[in-house]
Amino acid sequence: MDAASLYLEEAITDRRVGSIRRLTPVNDLGDRDLSRPVLYIGQASVMTPMGTLPIAFEIPAETLAEAVAGYGPAAQVAIEDTARELQEMRRQAASQLVIPDAGMAAGLKGGKGSGGIQLP
């Protein structure tokens, strides 16, 4: 672990929508490190056809009240970004599909294709 990058982590939730993790920077003795800002990380779950997808996102805020107020807008941006990433992954996966050429298909059916599987 990097002793210069330690954080004390607290979980804050309304038990309905999601949660906010408050990351308070500390030194290697556990004392508050005033040279670094407190970070607020939102967490939410989105239902997809393949199940629940957890999403984590940084909330630009200096206080817990600001983080709570900024949770919704930050979550919306994170969900939209995640949806775009999923679409791009689907597009890339679809472009990697390999369709055998006619000669290869003939070989699979027992024909005399180049190096195909010969069926009796």
Buried (B, 14 or more C-beta within 10 A) or exposed (E): EEEEEBBBEEEEEEEEEBBBBBBBBBBEEEEEBEEBEBBBBBBBEEEEEEEEBEBEBBBEBEEBEEBBEBBBEBBEEBBEEBEEEEEEEEEEEEEEEEEEEEEBEBBEEEBEBEEBEEEE
